[in-house]
Amino acid sequence: MFKLDPAKIVVGSFVVVIVLGTLLLTLPLATVDGRGLSVVNALFTATSATCVTGLIVVDTGKTFTFFGQLVILTLIQVGGLGVMTLSTFFLTMVGRRLSLRGKMVVQDALNYYEMSSLLELVRYILIFTLVLEVIGTLLLAVPFCHREGLMRGLYSAFFHSISAFCNAGFSLYSTSLVSYRGSLVVNFTVMGLIVLGGLGFPVLLDIYYRCFRFKDRSQRLKFQTKLVLLVSLFLVAAGTVFIFSFEATNLLATLSWKEKFVASLFQAITPRTAGFNTLNIGALREVTLFFLMILMFIGASPGGTGGGIKTTTAAIVFFTIRSIIREEKEVNLLGKTVPSQVVSKAFAIFFLSMSLLILSILLLLIFEKNMPLIRLAFEAVSAFGTVGLSTGITSTLSIPSKVLLSVVMLAGRVGPLTLVLAMAHRESPPEIRYPEAQVMVG
């Protein structure tokens, strides 16, 4: 008998939202010209918004009406928080209890496996989101209203605050935030929202408990929280130094030292699945583009609003390889031993992600015969990491390429392992133990 497991429900919920978003964006009411988007462009835009990617085939601010922009903003918010998270919240609001199977679905969607505090996490997700997006709106309103007027500035601040916290990267401006490159308020507000959204809600909840709830201040942060914070700090610092070093005589050459540092820091944070830019991505050196691809591939952290293989996965893969080189029997990290099941899952995610990207880039090369490899690869990794950064080729891609990238964005948002499990027909494996085989590798 056919049964929906958690993976199928998670993927299915995103597909349903994408289909609804596609239908709404094809309506004449959604676009300024009164014609609506074509089905392919609507599908791509709806997928990009729901999967909080930010890749666009049309100018968001100029193409869409207020209705169309609200549709995109709603898709961003729903996609960023997750359909299952919102469903759980509304069920608890009306007094409905979540079944055990329902809790398993939410666990799978949030990458959070502490059943006892699951519903509390869901409530705090909504609280954190509301509070941080309101604070972001108020901070961004100051420079935006100064330049665009009160009502337009407030709306723009509201739109960009949600887009930043959800790591979506959608902007109402044709050049993203390039025109605000010199504004420290805009830069640091957007960077703060991106980082907080990308850390993951379980990490935010742990930090909140540690700082405000526990009476015993000696209570330590969880292993997951410490790992996420350390890896995130390392990636941001490494990215800032790298971009500053290789673009100092290129895109950063005409900027002051302060602007060089802020622009480098901003562009080191946004590849962590956010997609905003204050530099012209298409004019970056190829070595910088390649490094940004590494950051985009790693992405955000589990339980957050971003994509990629996740910071914890990258750390576990790295330290497992180090353990193998040192001939250690176990993977030790931050004074803890990583369970073998977690190591296996991390390598499965890494392998499936690499396989998906290799296949995607190969198909893009077939579909786009006259396009440089580095630009197509950058587009594919950006889609998988649900980042949204682009060298400027998205709108010129063919229909097969747009459909392909839509699938890649979905896989990046729900996770390649979840997508594979949703597509697979799983049965309980037989309780049989086979003789061990001796195989030479390497």
N, C-alpha and C positions, 0 to 999 in steps of 0.2 A: 504493500500500500504506500502511496506517495505521501511523504511527510515533509513539511517545511522545517528545516533545522535553523538555528540562529544565523548562520552565514547567509543562507538564502533569503531570510527575512530582511537582514541588513542591506544586502545588495538590492533586493526588490524594492525596499522603501526608497532608496535613492533613485532607482529607475522610474518609479511612479512620479516622484517630484519632478524629475527631468522632463518626463513626457508632458506633465501639466504645464511646466514652464515653457516648453516648446510651443504648445498650443496657444498660450497667452501671448507669446512674443510674435506669433504670426498674425495676430489681430491687427486691423488697420489702426486701432486706437493706441497701439504700442509705439508706433514710429511717427516721426515728424511729417514724413511725406504721405502719410495716410494709407500706405500700402501694406504695412507689416513686413517682417523679415521673411525671406525664403525659408523653406522647411529646414534645409541643411544649415544655414546660418543661425536660425532660431535654435536648432538642436545643439549646435556648437556653443552658442552663447548661454543657453540654459544649463548645459553640462558644465561649462566653465564656472558659472555662478554657483550652482549647487555643489560642485566639487571644490569650491573656493579656490579656483585657479587664477583667473584674471586674464587669460589669453583672450584676445578680442579680434573679431573679424570686421567690426564696424566701430566707429567712434561712439562711445557710450554717451557722452555729454551732448553730442550734436545729432545723433541718429534717433535716440529714444525720447518720447514724450515723458511727462511727469509720471504717467501711468506705467510706461515701459520701464522707467528707472525704478519705480517702486516694486515692480515684479522682480527685477534683478536683485534689488536689495533684500526682498523677502526670501528669494532663493539662496542668497548668501547667508542670511541669518539661519534659515532652516538647515542648510547644508553644513554650516560651521558648527552649530550645536548638535546636529544629528537628529534625524526624524524620530528615532526611538527615544532619545532623551526628552524631546518635547512631548511625545505621546505619554511617556511615563509621568511627566510633571502634571499634565492635564488630568490623567486618570487619578492621581493622588489628590488633586485639587477638588475633584467631585466625590471623593471618598471611596473610590474603587481601590481594591487591593490588587497588587501585581502577583500573578501566579509564578510558580517556580520556573516554568518555561519562559515566561515573560522576563523574569530577572536574568535568565541565561542569555536572552537576546540582547538586553541592555548591556550586560557584561561584555559580550562580544563586540558590541558597537563602541564601547568606551575603553576597551582594553583594560578593564578594571575587574579584579577577581576576588574582592573582599565582600562577600555577600551581606555581611552584617551591616556595613555602612554604605551600601549601594544607593539606597533611596536618599540618604542624607547627602551623598555626593551629587545626585541629580538636582536636589533643591539648591545646593550651593552653586552648581553650574549656572543656574538661572540668575541667582543673586550676583555672582561675580560678573557675569556678562552684562547685566543691567547697570551695575555700579560703574564698571570700568568704561563701558561705552558712553555713559552719561558724562563721566569725567573727561573722557577723550573729546566729546562733543564741545564741552564748555571751553576746554583749552584751545582747540582748533578754531573755535568761533571768533576768538580775538583777532588773529591775523586774517582769517577769511572774511569776516565782516568789514574789517578795515579796508580791504581791497575790493570786495564785491557788493557791499551794502548789507544791511541787517538781515533781511529775509533770505536772500540768496546765500549769504555767508553762513547763516545758521543751518540751512538745508545742506549745503556743501560739507559743513563740519559734521553734521549728523551722518551723512552718507559715507564720508571717508573714515569716520570713527568706527562704524560697523565693519566696513571693508577691511580696515587695518586689524582690528581685534580678531576677526574671523580669518585673517591671513588670506584674504581674497585678492587684493591688489587691483580691484576695479576702481577707476578714477573718472571723475567728470571732466577732467582736463585732457586735452589731446596729447600732451607731453608728460602725463602723470604729474609728478610733483617737482619737475625740473625748475619751474618758475619760482618755487619756494625753497630752492636749494640754500639760500642765505638766511632762511628763517630758523633760528634755533628752536623756537616753540613748536613749529610744525615738524621739524626733523625729530626732535626728541620725544614728542608726543606720539607720533606714528611709530617710531622705533620701540617705545615702551609698550604700546598696544600690541605690536607684532610679537615681541618677546613674551609677554604675558599670555597671549593666545597660543603661542607655540610651545610653551613649557608643558602644557597639559593640565587639565583640571585636577587630577589626583595630586600633582605636585603643588599646585596653588592651595589646595585644601590642606595639605600637610604643612606648608609654610604658615598658613593662617592659624592652624591649631597651635603650632610651635610658638608663634609670636603673640597670639591674643587669647587663646583658650586654655592652654595648660597652666595650671598654677605652679607646677614644678618646672622651672626654667631649665633644669638639667635634662629634660626629655629631648632625645636626639631626633634629628630628621631621619626619615626612612632611607633605606639604601637606594631605592628608586629615585628619590628626590635629590640625594647627593650626587648620584651618577648623572642625572639629567643636567643639573646645574654645572657640574664640572665640564662635561662634554660641550654644553652650549657655550660656556665661557671660553673654552679653548677654541672652538670653531669661529666665534665672533672675533676674538683677538687675532687668530691666524689669518682670517679673511681680511681684516682691516689692514694688517701689515702687508699682506700680499698685494692687495689692490693699490694701496698707497705706493708701494715700491715700483710696481710695473706700469702704473698709469701716471706717475708723477711728471713724466716728460711727454705724456700724451693728452688725455682728456683733462687731467688735473693741472696742466702746465700753467694755465692763465688764472688759476684761483689762488687766493691767499692761503697761508698755512692753516689758518683756522678752518676755512672752507674745504681744504684738501682733506683734513682729518675727519671732519663731519661727513663729507661725501663718501669717504672710504668706509667709515663706520656704518653709515646708512646702507651702502651697497653691500657690506658684509652681512648685515642682518636680513635684508630683504630676500636673498636667495633661500633663506630658511623657510620657504613656502609663501612669502608675502606678495612679491611681485611689483611693489611700487619701485620707482626709480627716480633719482635726481641727476643721473648721468645718462647720456645717450648710449644705450646698450649696444646698438649696432656699430658704434664707433670704437668700442673697446678692442684692445689687442686680442689676438687669438689665444694667447697664453692665459689672459685674464678670463676670457669666455670659458676656457677649459676648466679653470679653477672654480668658477662659479657653478659649472656643471657638477663638480664634486659636492659642493655645498648643497645644491638643489637635490641631488640624489640622496643625500643623508636626510635632509628635511628637518621636520620638527620633532616633537617628542610624543610618546604614546598618550592617548587620551586627550590630545589637544585639537586645535582646529586645522592643523596643517597635514601635509602628506609626506612622501618620501619613505625610505626604509626605517626611519626614526633614529634618533641619537643613541638610544640604548642598544639597538640592533648593531649599529656600526661599532660601538664600543665592545660589545661581546664578541663580534667577529674578529676585531683587532686583537683583543687579549687572548682569544682562543688560539689564534695563529702564533702569538708570542709564547703561549704555553707549550704548543707543539714544538716550536723551535728549541725551547729550553728543556724539552722532554719531561715536562711536568704531567702528572696523571690527572690533575684537576685544573679547572680554570678558576683562578683566584683573582678577585677584583675588589679593591677597597676593603680589604680585610674579610671578605666573604667568599664562599665557594658558590659558583654559578651552577645550578642543577643541569644535568646533561640534557633534560628535555628542553630547557630554555635555550641551550647552545644549539641543539638540533633545529629548533624553530627559527632561531636567528639566521642560521645558514640556509634554511629553506627559503626564508624571506629574501635574503641576499641573492641567492641563485635565481629564484623566480623573477625578481626585479631586474636583474641583469639580462636574463633571457628575454623578458618582455621588451626591454629597451633595445637590445640587439635586433630583435625581429622588427620592432617598430621603425628603427633607423633604416634597416634594409628595405622595408616596404616604402618608406618615404623617398629613398634614393630611386626606387623604381617609378614611383608616381611623379616625382619632381626631378626630371632628368637634368635640368640646367641649374640646379641649386647647389651651392657649396656644401660639402659634407658637414663642416663645423656648424653651420647655421641650422641645418636640418637636425643634427644631433642635439644642439642646444634647445631647439623647439620641442623635441621628444622628451628630453630630460625635464624641461620646464613643465610640460604637461603631466608627466609622471609624478613629479614632486609637488604638483598642484601649486606651482609658483606663480606663473603668469609673466615672467620676464621674457622678452622676445627681442630678436635683432631686427624686427620690423617686417618679417615675411609672412606673418599669420594670415593677413587678409588676401595675400596672393596665392595661397595654397589651393590646390584642386579639391574637388568634392571628395574623392577617396581619401585624401590626406586629412581633411577636416573630420570625416567620420572616424578614421583611424585614431586621431588625436583625442576625439571624444571618448573612445573606449579606453585609451591610455589614462585620461584624466579620471575616469570612474575607477579604474584599477588602482591608481595612485591614492585616491581618497579613501576607499574602503580597505585597501591593502591587497596586494597580489595574492597572498595566501588565502585571505577570506574569499576573494573572487574565485580562486581555483576550487576551494571547498564548496562554494555555492554551486558551481557548475558540475562538480563530481557527484556520482551516485555512490554514497558511502554505505558500506555494510560492516557489521562487526567482524573483525578478522578472526579466523579460526585459531583455537588455542593449540597451535602446533609449533614446536621448536625444532628447527632444522640444524643439521651439523654445520659447524663453522667452516668457512672456506678461506684458504690462504691466497690472497690476491696481492700482486706487486703493484704499487702506485708510485707516481713521482718519477 
